Structures are given as structure tokens and as C-alpha cells.
Amino acid sequence: MTNKDDAAFAAGYASLPPPPTSVPSQTVLGGMYTYNWGPENVTITVEEVRPNRDRMLQGELKIVGSPEGHIHGCRLSFLNTRMFGEIARHCERRDTRGRDWIAIIEQVAQMTMEHYRTGEPLLNLGEVTPPPEPAFRLRPFIVDGEATIIYGEGGIGKSYIAGYMAALVDQGLSTDLCDPIPGTVLYLDYETTGDIAARRMQAITRGFGVGGYSKVLYRFCHQSLPSEISAVQRIVAERNVKLIVIDSAGPACGGDPESAASAINYFTALRSLRVASITIAHRSKGGTVGPFGSVYWVNYPRMSFELRKAQEEESDIMHLAVLHRKVNDGRLMRPLSFKIEWHQTGVVTVTQEDIESVPEFHSELSIADQLSLILRDQGPKTAKELQEATGLAAKSISTTLSRNKRFENVGGQRWYVID
């Protein structure tokens, strides 16, 4: 065949319609859609899928082919057919295989819209067999797949207690109190740097004394969680993350944390991740129920814990009271106390201690527990003497003494506690 014949054959081949396009496979991880056309050797990923101002669904496309490699990247409005042609023309300039790019782009748009609009499948709750109790990622603090919030004043060790919980899940270590389901942990840091976070997590992990090293994944964050949710969804899906720590709620919510809108947007984004989480929050002002003024910071999480601190000046030991403020199902836990100790060897140990051994936390105990402490330590007393010792209201003391079976009257209006 002459060169002239070759050119005529090529011209005729180019005028033929492209071969039929196969149906792609679809994989959805978090908020990222991946489409693969095997016969065409094309892969398209779609991210940031969301409605625009005109409520038209759109997303960011990355198109890769073989042998071409990167072919095109763009944003596509899934109902804008004019854009289909523009994107197809860009792809045709780099195409070496004569693919039907209009068909490929239409498939991406249609399949993405159908999946996005279908949403979650319907469940018949009568056919669901629920577990007898919630599954805990870290019993008794973190319910699997649900949000936990830890809040308190600044500088009281919130990041350390959250890091301790994260390390237990990361290492798969149980204590007398805590029982984890091991899994990958992601730390979203809005306050410090990777060096500081690494030093903290490594020190806590060494404090377990088992020779392990921290495997916690870290991400430096400077944009709000709602604005970066697609990127975080991708990390959670690709790295099989089971627990997320967000430090802290103020910058992560992307607005005024006192407003209901900021709290709702934050927890809606967090819910989309479908994994257990710990949100660390600073308490903005006294008298609020929860860390900030909006009740949504209390209503949305499954568990809420407030922290109180006791520490002497220039001491390497901090005592933390963990006060259970909210639970969706079940009973509130009795107040707990942890001792955090910084050692000169670069090790941090976190151990549970008897909250009654820390006098500063006695006021956090129930009335019955406070009365029991006094009676065990000082012997039988009258209600008036108990009021003077505790500062509690006389009516509350009388009601507790008469109703609680652990107290008995020994005559002369004196009470003692039954051990």
C-alpha cells in the first residue's frame, strides 16, 4: 500500500463513528465517585458533588486514560449539555483511541445524579435486628459511628484526655475502665502543628509501657470541616478511618460557634463521615449548657463530657474530673477522675484514679456520695453538722438521708453510712 493509500485509509477510518461505549463500573467512597471503563481504558473521578446557586448539581472531574495519562480536569454541571460538548472536545485533542467522549461524559453525569438523588436506602425497622446495646468504639466514652464532645476551660488537658482515648483505639489497649475496638484514628488539628501533636501522641503511647508507636494519622487544618468535608470523606474512605478527633470545635465549625447555624452545619458534615468522633471544645462562658451558647452543641452529640482540673503550681501532675453531662440512651455515669503526669523522660502517663481522693472534685459528686465521704471519714453526724461540713442545702441533705438506703439513723438525729 502506497503512502497515498495509507492517508486515504486513515481519513476513512477517522470518519467512522466511534465504537459503542461500555457501561462503567461505579465506586463511591465517602463523597468521591470513581468510574472505570475497562475496554476504553478510561478512569474518571468526581469530587465536590453539590448543588450550585441555581440548585444545579455539579462536581469536579479528573479524567485519566491509557496510554495518554492525564487527559482533562474540569468542573461539570450535570444538566448542562453544552458543557458536555466542550469537555468532549478537550478530551478529543489528547485522545489516541477514538473514544466517544460525549457518551462517556453523559454516563458520568447521569450515574452521579442518580446516586446522589437516590440517597440512603429505605429500611423497614420491623425487619432490622438491632444489637441489645450500642456498640462502643471505646467503652464507655465513644459510641461507634456517633459523636462525642469533650469541653471545658482552656488549659485543662482536653487534648491530652482526647489523645489518650485516641491512643487506646489506635493501640487496641484495654484498661480497667476502657475497652476499645481497634481501628485507624485521624486527628484533624485546627490549633497546633504536626510537631506538637506528634510529640503529644508519642509521649502518651510510650506511657502505656508496651513499646508501641503511634499510628494516628494527622492533618493540619485551616479551613472549616464543612468546607473541606469532601477531602476528609476521601481520607476516611481510603484509609478506613474508624475514629476522628477534631481539635477544636471553634475553628472547625467555620462560623460563630455561638450560633445554631454553625453548630448544625458542623454536625451535619461530621455525620456524613459515618465514623466515631471526639470533638474538643473550649467553654466560652459560664452558665451555658455545653461548651457554647447554642443548645445544638449538646443536642447533636451522642455523649457529652465536661472536664474540670485540679493542679498545684509548678507541678507535673494534673488531675482531671470527667463529668458525664449527656447521653442519648442509658444512664449518666458517675463522675470520674484521671491523673495526667508528665515525666522527664518524655513520657506522659494517664491513669484513672478514685475521684474521692481529689478534694477539689468532691463538689462534683452526688449529694449522697458527698455525705458518705463525710460520714465515713468523721463518723455519725446530724443533718445540721453535715450541712456545715459540706455547704449543701439543708432540704437536700434531709431528703437524701431519709430516702437513700445507704444511710441509717442511730438515734439522737445522728446518721451513719452503711459500707
C-alpha positions in Angstrom: 0.0 0.0 0.0 1.4 3.4 -1.0 1.6 6.4 1.3 -1.3 7.9 -0.7 -3.3 4.8 0.1 -2.3 4.9 3.8 -3.6 8.5 4.0 -6.8 7.7 2.3 -7.3 4.7 4.7 -6.6 6.9 7.8 -9.0 9.6 6.6 -11.7 7.0 6.0 -11.2 5.4 9.5 -11.3 8.9 11.1 -14.7 9.5 9.6 -16.2 6.3 11.1 -18.3 6.7 14.2 -16.5 5.6 17.5 -17.2 2.1 18.7 -20.0 1.7 21.3 -19.0 2.8 24.8 -19.2 0.2 27.6 -21.0 0.8 30.8 -18.5 1.9 33.5 -18.1 0.5 37.0 -19.1 2.9 39.8 -17.4 3.1 43.2 -18.5 5.6 45.8 -16.1 6.2 48.7 -17.2 8.9 51.0 -18.1 11.8 48.7 -15.8 10.6 45.8 -17.2 8.8 42.8 -14.9 6.7 40.6 -15.9 5.5 37.2 -13.9 3.0 35.2 -14.4 2.0 31.5 -12.3 -1.2 31.0 -12.4 -1.5 27.2 -11.8 2.2 26.8 -9.0 2.4 29.4 -10.6 5.5 31.0 -11.0 6.4 34.7 -12.9 9.5 35.8 -13.1 10.6 39.4 -15.8 13.1 40.5 -15.5 15.1 43.8 -17.1 18.1 45.4 -20.6 17.0 44.3 -23.1 19.6 45.4 -25.8 21.9 44.1 -24.7 25.4 42.8 -26.5 28.6 43.5 -29.1 27.7 40.9 -29.6 24.3 42.6 -28.0 22.5 39.6 -25.9 19.6 40.7 -22.2 19.9 39.8 -18.9 18.3 40.5 -15.1 18.3 39.8 -13.9 15.8 37.2 -10.4 14.3 36.8 -10.1 12.3 33.5 -7.3 9.8 33.0 -6.7 7.5 30.1 -4.2 4.9 29.0 -1.8 5.4 27.3 -2.4 9.2 27.5 -2.3 9.6 31.2 -3.9 12.8 32.4 -6.4 14.0 29.8 -8.5 16.7 31.4 -9.7 18.3 34.6 -12.8 20.5 34.9 -16.0 21.3 36.8 -19.2 19.9 35.2 -22.8 20.9 35.7 -24.5 17.6 35.2 -27.6 19.0 33.3 -25.6 21.4 31.1 -25.4 19.5 27.8 -23.4 22.4 26.2 -20.6 21.7 28.7 -20.7 18.0 27.7 -19.5 19.1 24.2 -16.9 21.5 25.5 -15.4 18.8 27.7 -15.6 16.2 25.0 -13.6 18.5 22.6 -10.9 19.0 25.2 -10.6 15.2 25.6 -10.6 14.5 21.9 -7.5 16.7 21.4 -5.5 14.3 23.7 -7.3 11.1 22.7 -5.3 8.5 20.8 -8.0 5.8 20.6 -11.1 7.5 19.1 -13.3 7.2 22.1 -16.9 8.5 22.2 -16.4 11.3 24.8 -19.9 12.6 24.7 -21.2 9.2 25.7 -18.6 8.9 28.5 -19.4 12.4 29.9 -23.2 11.7 29.7 -22.7 8.5 31.6 -20.8 10.2 34.4 -23.4 12.9 34.7 -26.4 10.6 34.7 -25.0 7.9 37.1 -23.7 10.6 39.6 -27.1 12.4 39.6 -29.0 9.1 40.1 -26.8 8.0 43.0 -26.8 11.5 44.7 -30.6 11.9 44.4 -31.4 8.4 45.5 -29.6 9.0 48.8 -29.8 6.4 51.5 -31.9 3.2 51.1 -35.2 2.9 53.0 -35.2 0.5 55.9 -38.2 -1.4 57.4 -37.4 -1.0 61.1 -39.5 -4.1 61.9 -37.1 -6.2 59.9 -34.0 -4.7 61.5 -32.3 -6.7 64.2 -30.6 -4.2 66.4 -27.9 -5.1 68.9 -29.0 -5.3 72.5 -27.0 -2.2 73.3 -25.0 0.4 71.3 -21.5 -0.8 70.1 -18.8 1.3 71.6 -15.6 2.2 69.7 -14.2 3.0 73.2 -16.4 1.9 76.1 -17.8 3.8 78.0 -17.0 7.1 76.2 -17.4 6.8 72.4 -20.3 5.1 70.7 -19.2 3.7 67.3 -20.4 5.8 64.4 -21.5 8.6 66.8 -20.2 11.9 68.0 -18.7 12.6 71.5 -17.9 16.1 72.7 -15.3 16.9 75.4 -15.4 20.5 76.6 -14.0 22.7 79.4 -12.0 25.8 80.2 -8.7 26.4 78.4 -5.5 24.8 79.5 -7.1 21.9 81.4 -5.8 18.9 79.4 -8.6 18.4 77.0 -6.3 17.5 74.2 -4.4 15.0 76.4 -7.5 13.2 77.5 -8.8 13.0 74.0 -5.3 11.9 72.8 -5.4 9.2 75.5 -8.7 7.9 74.2 -7.5 8.0 70.6 -4.3 6.2 71.6 -6.3 3.4 73.2 -8.2 2.8 70.0 -5.0 3.2 67.9 -3.1 0.7 70.0 -6.1 -1.6 70.8 -5.3 -1.5 74.5 -7.9 -2.1 77.3 -7.8 -0.7 80.8 -9.9 -1.5 83.9 -12.3 1.2 82.6 -11.9 1.4 78.9 -12.4 -1.3 76.3 -11.7 -0.3 72.6 -12.5 -1.7 69.2 -9.1 -1.1 67.5 -9.1 1.0 64.3 -7.4 3.7 62.4 -7.5 7.2 64.0 -7.5 10.5 62.2 -6.5 13.7 64.0 -7.8 16.9 62.5 -5.8 19.7 64.1 -7.0 23.3 63.9 -4.9 24.6 66.8 -1.3 23.4 66.8 1.2 21.8 64.4 2.2 18.4 63.4 5.4 18.5 65.6 3.4 19.3 68.7 0.7 16.7 68.0 3.3 14.1 67.3 5.2 14.8 70.5 2.0 14.5 72.5 0.7 11.3 70.9 4.1 9.6 71.1 4.5 10.6 74.7 1.1 9.2 75.6 1.7 6.0 73.6 5.1 5.5 75.4 3.2 5.9 78.7 1.4 2.7 78.1 4.7 0.9 78.5 4.1 -1.7 75.8 6.7 -0.4 73.3 4.2 0.6 70.6 4.4 3.6 68.5 1.6 5.9 67.5 -0.1 5.2 64.1 -2.5 8.0 64.4 -3.0 9.9 61.1 -2.6 13.7 61.3 -3.9 16.5 59.2 -3.1 20.2 59.7 -6.3 22.1 59.1 -7.0 25.8 58.4 -10.4 25.6 56.6 -13.6 24.6 58.3 -14.8 21.0 58.4 -18.0 21.8 56.3 -15.9 23.4 53.6 -13.4 20.6 53.4 -15.8 17.7 54.0 -15.2 16.1 50.6 -11.4 15.9 51.2 -12.0 14.4 54.7 -14.5 12.0 53.3 -11.9 10.7 50.8 -9.3 10.3 53.6 -11.8 8.4 55.8 -12.8 6.1 52.9 -9.3 5.4 51.5 -7.6 4.9 54.9 -10.5 3.1 56.6 -10.6 5.6 59.4 -12.7 4.5 62.4 -12.3 7.4 64.8 -11.8 11.1 64.2 -10.5 13.6 66.7 -11.3 17.3 65.9 -9.3 19.8 67.9 -11.1 22.1 68.2 -14.8 22.9 67.6 -14.5 26.7 67.3 -12.3 27.0 64.2 -13.6 23.7 62.8 -17.2 24.8 62.6 -16.4 27.7 60.2 -18.5 30.4 61.8 -19.6 31.9 65.1 -19.7 28.8 67.4 -22.4 30.5 69.5 -24.8 30.4 66.5 -27.2 27.5 65.9 -26.3 27.5 62.1 -22.6 26.9 62.8 -23.3 24.0 65.1 -25.8 22.5 62.7 -23.5 22.8 59.7 -20.6 21.3 61.7 -22.5 18.2 62.9 -24.2 17.7 59.6 -20.8 17.5 58.0 -19.5 15.3 60.8 -22.4 12.9 60.4 -21.6 12.4 56.7 -18.4 10.7 57.7 -20.3 7.8 59.4 -17.5 7.1 62.0 -17.0 7.7 65.7 -15.6 11.1 66.6 -14.3 13.2 69.5 -14.8 16.9 69.2 -12.7 19.0 71.6 -14.4 22.4 72.6 -13.4 25.3 74.8 -16.1 26.6 77.1 -16.8 30.1 76.0 -18.7 31.5 79.0 -20.1 30.4 82.4 -23.7 29.4 82.7 -24.1 27.8 79.3 -25.3 24.2 78.9 -22.4 22.8 77.0 -19.4 24.5 75.5 -21.2 27.3 73.7 -24.5 29.2 73.8 -26.3 27.1 71.2 -28.1 24.0 72.6 -27.1 22.1 69.4 -23.6 21.6 70.8 -25.3 19.5 73.5 -28.2 18.0 71.5 -26.3 16.7 68.5 -23.5 14.6 70.1 -24.4 11.1 71.5 -22.1 11.8 74.5 -21.1 15.0 76.2 -18.4 15.3 78.9 -17.2 18.3 80.8 -13.7 18.5 82.2 -12.6 20.2 85.5 -8.9 20.5 86.6 -7.0 20.4 89.8 -3.3 21.2 89.7 -0.8 22.7 92.0 1.6 25.4 90.7 4.8 24.1 89.1 3.5 20.5 89.4 3.9 17.9 86.7 0.7 16.2 87.8 -2.7 17.3 86.7 -6.0 15.8 88.0 -8.9 15.8 85.6 -12.6 15.3 86.6 -14.6 13.8 83.7 -18.3 14.8 84.2 -20.8 13.0 82.1 -23.3 15.7 81.0 -25.4 14.0 78.3 -26.2 10.5 76.9 -28.9 9.6 74.4 -29.7 6.2 75.7 -28.9 4.8 79.2 -27.8 6.4 82.4 -25.3 9.1 83.1 -22.0 7.8 84.5 -20.7 8.6 87.9 -18.0 11.4 87.8 -14.6 10.0 87.0 -11.1 11.3 87.6 -7.8 10.8 85.7 -4.3 11.7 86.7 -2.0 13.0 84.0 1.7 13.0 84.8 4.5 14.5 82.6 7.8 12.6 83.2 11.2 14.0 82.4 11.9 11.0 80.1 9.4 12.4 77.6 6.6 10.0 78.7 3.1 11.0 79.6 1.0 8.7 81.7 -2.7 8.9 82.0 -4.3 6.7 84.8 -7.7 6.5 86.3 -7.9 7.5 90.0 -10.5 7.5 92.7 -12.3 10.8 92.3 -12.9 10.8 96.1 -9.1 11.1 96.5 -9.1 14.6 95.0 -10.7 17.0 97.4 -11.2 19.7 94.7 -13.6 17.3 93.0 -15.8 16.4 95.9 -18.4 19.1 95.0 -18.9 17.2 91.7 -20.1 14.1 93.4 -23.7 13.4 94.1 -25.2 14.6 97.4 -25.3 11.0 98.6 -21.6 10.5 97.8 -20.6 13.7 99.5 -22.5 12.8 102.6 -21.0 9.3 102.5 -17.5 10.8 102.4 -18.0 12.9 105.5 -19.7 10.1 107.5 -17.0 7.5 106.6 -14.2 9.9 107.5 -15.7 11.6 110.6 -18.3 9.2 112.0 -22.0 9.7 112.6 -23.3 13.3 112.3 -26.6 15.2 112.5 -28.1 16.8 109.3 -27.0 20.2 110.6 -23.4 19.1 111.1 -23.4 17.6 107.6 -24.7 20.9 106.2 -21.9 22.8 108.0 -19.3 20.3 106.6 -20.5 20.3 103.0 -22.3 23.6 102.4 -25.2 21.7 100.8 -28.8 22.9 101.2 -30.5 21.6 104.4 -33.5 20.3 102.5 -31.3 18.4 100.0 -29.4 16.7 102.9 -32.6 15.7 104.8 -34.2 14.3 101.6 -31.1 12.3 100.7 -30.7 10.9 104.2 -34.3 9.8 104.5 -34.6 8.2 101.0 -31.2 6.7 100.4 -30.8 3.2 101.9 -27.1 3.6 102.5 -27.9 5.9 105.4 -29.3 4.9 108.8 -30.3 6.9 111.8 -28.5 5.9 115.0 -30.6 7.9 117.4 -30.4 11.5 118.5 -30.8 12.6 114.9 -27.4 11.3 114.1 -26.7 9.4 110.9 -24.1 7.0 109.7 -23.4 5.4 106.4 -23.6 1.6 105.7 -20.4 0.5 103.9 
